């Protein structure tokens, strides 16, 4: 019997829809097919756990007492998400969901009046047993203002699959839905990062803790986006300027403990930190002018800066680029996305939240595909960390690319010849990129001066 065409279509849809509903979600940490070579996830299964830290005896700057000229002390709470190489039990799916508020306007809130929530599909197993028999470098990840420990989950998961323990911080007073006055972020950002480094290393040396033996205490990196980048540069050795606007904004002289050259600042720094990535780092632009030349010259570890040349928040031309150039004692690289603004570091929005321009403006870019930005970030950050935390010299050629401008690259094959999925070996074209796909960026690596 021949069924009517409409009924046939409905039956087919009835068969197809359940199949589609069973498909795995699109994980942000799994890059698309056009991702450069080093972006793809590594061989490790990934576990994830949440821990609570407290930094004792910190000045509560938001409750500064003008009468006494002092801030009360408190134990500063920090919620930290940890991704790590894991052992996946047989038959268990490597999958979870992260819930993160988004900075919506009042008109965009849900019916209950609460901020909207972004559900992020994660390719990690909650509370999975950690891998055994090996220790891994530690990478601390620091979000912007406001943000979340899940804001760069694509990168955190991706790095954990490649053999890193990744600890992403919820910075108190800077988290979506619980933002407080800016002086807390100015004062605490680097302090949060360095305290977290020490706390994680302590836990990794504690008998019975799941991190015991999992972290190599001599190999630590920090990745910071926006205000996280502001903190990361200070954590790398760039003490703030006495003329910084932070000195005006933070009362009671508490900011002086983070000024370049002060004994307190030198005591804060940790020798275990061997490399830093600053994505769209905020603070160098006038009138904030967080660093002077002497402060930036204090960075003596490898540095990777990633920025958009149209960044109108951190200001590429008068902020990010000069800061990179003044870090003269660092072996450093600068990756620049042409026609990109500030939003090059974090996760994308989920489709159900894209109708709000406020949401899109905070998460997305006007010119670049977000999945493309994420994949290129994963590629170069992997090369940078593998080189500087794992000592993998094969990664150097992925960073020191030629030509400097990707658009000037020449693929060594005749025009029109099909190459399939082949990637460049680095001859006159960016290593690890597919033909025609290295476009719209520049990469410049500079050796440190002694």
N, C-alpha and C positions, 0 to 999 in steps of 0.2 A: 504494500500500500504506500502510495506516495503522499507524504505529509505536506500540508501547506507550507509555503516558504517561511512565513512569519513564525509558525510553530517550530519549524526546524531550527531557525535561528535561536529561539528561546531555549530549546532543548540543548543546543550546543553551548549557549551561555551558561545554562544550569550546570553543565559538565565542567566548563572552563573556570567558572568563578571559584568553586571550591579548590581547584588546583592552584589558582592564583593566590588564594588566601593562605595556602600552605607554604608559599615561597618564603625564603628567609628575607628579613628586612634588609634594606640597603645600609650597611654599616659604614659610618663615616671614616673608620680607620682602614677600610679596604678601598684603595684608590681605583679609579676607572682604568680602562684598557689603554688610554693614551698617557698614563702616568710615566714619568721618567724611571729609569731602571731601579734606583735604590729606594723608591717610594713604596714598593710592594711590601706587604707584611712578611715578617721573618718566619722561622721554623718553629718558634715556641708557641705553645698554648698560653693563654693569658688568664691570670686570676686577678680579682679585685677585692679590696677590703677597705672599710672606712675605720679610721682611728681618730681619737680625740687627744689633742695635745694641750698643755697649758704652760705658758712662759711666765714664770713667777716674778713678782716684784717689778712690773712694768708701770711707767707713769700713765695714768688714765687722763690723757691730755684733753679729752672732751669734757671732763669735769674739773678743769683747771680752776683753782680758787684765786681770784684776783687779789683778795685781801691778804692772803699769805704768800702769794707769788709762787705757789707750788701746786702740783697735781697729785692727787692721792694715788697710791700704788694698788695694783690689782694683778691677779693671775690672768694673763691674757689668753682667752681660749682660741684654739685654731682647730678646725675640722680638716682632716687631710684624707684624701683618697689615694690609695696605693695600688698601682698596677704592677704585676710581677710575672716572670716566667713561672708557669704552673704545670702540675701534672693533672691531666684531664681524666677523670674516672671513665671507665668503659661505658659507653652508651649515654653519656651525659652531654648535653648540647652546650657549647660555648656561647652563651647568650645571656644578656641582662638588659635592664632599662635604667637610664639615669633620668631623674626629674630635676629640672632647673627652671626657676622663675625667669621671666623676661621683663625688661624695663618698659612696660607699657604705660601709656597715658591713662587717665581715669576713664576716658570713653572706651578704652580697649579692654577694660577689666571684665571678668566674667559676671554672671548674674548675681553671684554672692558678694561682689565687690572686691574680690581678691585678685591679685595680679595673675595674668595668664602663665601657664606652665608649659615649658617645652620638654617633650618626651624624647630622649635621645636613645636610639637602639645601640646597645653595646655588644661588641664581640669579645666578651670576657665572661668568666664564670665566677659568680659571687662566692667568696670564701673558699676558693679552690685550694687544694694542698700545693704548697710551693715546690718548685723543682729542687732537686737535691744534687749534691756533689760538685757544686760550682757556685762561686760568688760573682755578682754582676755590678757594673757601675751604677751609681745612684744619680738620678736626674730629678731636681726639684722644679716644679712648674708653677708659675705665678701669673694670675689673671690680671685684667685691667680694673678700672674703676668706672662703674661697678662691674662685677663679673661673678664667676663661680669656679669651683674646682673642676667642674665638668665642661668649662668653656672651650678647652683645648683637648677634649677627650679623644678626638680623632688622632692627635699626635701622641698622646699618652699611651693609648692602646697600641698604636703602631710601633712605638719604641720598645714597649715591653715585649712584643713578639720578636724583637730583634736582640733580646738579651740585655735589657735594662730594667732596673727597679725604678719606677716613676712615682713620685710623691707630689700630688697637686693640692695646693692649699686653698681653703676658703678663708680669705683674709677678712678678719673681723672688722666690721664697719664699712666694708667695701663690697658686700655680697648683694646680688640682686634681691630686691624686696626688703633689704635691711641696711640700705646705705645710710651712713651718718656723715657728719661734717668732715670736710676734706683734710684738716690738719692731722687727723688720725692716720690717714693713708700716707701723707707726706712723711710723717715721723716713723711709722711702723713697717713700711713695706720691705726695706732691706733687712730690718731686724727680724721680721717674720721668716724671711727666706733663710737667713743664717742660723736662726734658732732651730728651724725645721731640719736643716742639714745635721746639726749636732744631735737633735732628738732622735732622728732616724738612725744615725750611727750608734747611738747608745742602745736603742732597741735591738739593733742587729747584733749587738754583743751580749744581749741578755738571754740567759738560759730559759728555754721554754717559749720564747716569743716566736711567732711564725717567721719573722725576719732573721732569726738567728742564723748566721753563716751565709745569708743570701746576698748581703751587700758587701762590696769591696770598699773598705773605708778610705782607701788612697785614691779612688777614682770617682770624683763628684763633679757634676755639671749643674748649671742653673739655666732655665729657659723662662724668660719673662716677656709678656705682651703688654704694650702701652705702659700703664703704671707699674706693671710687673717688670718691664724693661727698665724703667726708672730705678726700681730697686735693684735689678740685676747688675746694672753698671756700678752701683755703689757696692754691691756684694763682691764685685770683681776687683775692686780697688780704687774706684773713682769716688773719693770722698767729696761731699758737697762743698760748694763755695760759701764763704762767710757772707758774700753779697747775694746769695740765693734768696728768692722770695720765700723759701721755706723758713728762713730765719725770722721773717716778719709774720708769717702765717702761724707758726708754732710758738705759743707763748712760753714764757718762763725759762728761755735759754736751753730747752731740752734738745733742740736741733743741733746744738754745738757738739754734742757727742758723736755726730755723724759728719763733721767737717773734716776735710782733707788735712792730714797732719796732726790731728788731735790724738792724744794717747788713747782716749776712749774708743775712737774709731778704729785705730790699729788693733785694739784688743778685740773688737767685734769680728774682724776678718778671720776666715778659716782657711788654713793652708791646704785642706783637702779639696777645695774647689779648684779644678784644673781647667775649666772651659765654661764660657757663658755665651748664650744666644739671646740677643735683644731684638724683639720683633716690634716695629713701630714704637721705639722707646720714647716716652714722654719726658719732658723736663728741660732739655737743652735750649729750647726756643725762648727768645725774649717774650715777655718780661720775666719769666720764671728763672731762666739762666742758672740751672741747678749746679753747673760745673764751670770752672775756669780751666784754662789749658793745663795748669799744674795738677789739678784734680784728675783730669782725664788721662794724663800721663802716668797716673798711678796704676793703671791697668797693665799688668805684666803677665797675664795669661791669655791664651787664644780667645778671640772674640769673633762671633758671627753676627752681623747686623742685617736685618731684613726689613725693607721699607718700600713704600710706594712713593714715586717721585711727585705725586700730587697730594701727599698727606697734608690735610688742612687742620689736623688736630695737634700733631707733634711738629709739624712744619718741616718738611724734608730739607729745604734749601738753607734755612737759617738755624735749624735745630739738629736734625739727625745727621746730615752729611758733615757739618763742621765737627760734631762730637766724634764721629768716626775718624775723621782726619787728625784730630788732636790726641787720639789714643796711641801715641807714637811708639810706646814701648810694648805694644801688643802685636803678635802675629794675627792679623785680622782680615776678614773678608766682608764685603758689602754687596748683598744681593738686592737689586732694585727692580721693582715692577713698574714699567712705564704706564702712565695713566691710571695708576691705582692710588686710592686714598688710604685711609687708616685701617680699614676693616680686613686686613689680610691675614690675621693670625688665628681666628677662632673658628668654631663650628658654624655650619650654615643653619638657617631656619628650617623647621619642618614645614611641609606644604600647607598645613592647616593654619599657620600663623603668618603667611606671606601676604595676606590681604591688607595688613596694616603697614602703611609706609614708615611709621615710626619704627616698627620692628625691622623692616628691611634696611632702613637707614643705619640701624645699629649693627646689624650682622652682615649684610651683603655689600658687594661692590658694584658701582654703576657700569663698569666696563668688563671686568674680569669674571669668568666663571669661578664660583667658589670652590668647586671640586678640583679645578685646575690649580688654583693657588695652594690648596691643601696638599696636593700631590707634589708640587714643586718644593714646598716647605719640607715635606717628609724626606724628599730626595736629598736636599742639601744639608738638612740638619742631621740626617743619618750619616752622611759623609763626614761632616764636621765632628760629630761625637765619636764615631768609629775611629777617626784619625787621632783625636786628642784624648779620649778616655780609654780606648782599647789599643792604641798604638798601631792601628792598621794603616800602613803606609800606602797601600793600594788605593786608599780613598783620596789621597792628596790630588790626584789628577782629575777627580770629579769636581774639586773646588777651584783649582787653578786652571780654569778653562781658557781656551782661545778660539775665536776672538773674544774680547771683553763684552762687546755688544752681541747678543744672540742673533740679531737680525743680519749680522755680517757673516754668519757661518756659511760654509760651502760644503755641501754633502758630496763625497767623492764618487758620485755615480751620475750617468747621463740624465738629463732632464726627462721626467716621465717614466723612468724605470721603476718598476715595483720592487720594494724591498721587504714587504710584509711587516713583521714585528721587529725587524732588526734595529738595534740602537747603535749610535755612533761610538767609535773607539777613541774619540777625542781628536782626530785629525781634522783640523780646520772647522770643527763643529763641536758643540758642547757634548762632552762625554755622557753617555747614558740616555740621551734624548733621541726620539725618533725623527726620521726625516720630515722636514717642513714644520715640525712641532716646537722647535726651540725658537720662540718668537716673543718679542715684547719685554725683554728683560736684559739686565746687564749684571756682570759679576766681576768684582775687582778685589784681588787679594794683595795685601801689602805686608812685607816683612817688617818686623820690629826693628827700631833703631836702638842701639845700646847706650 
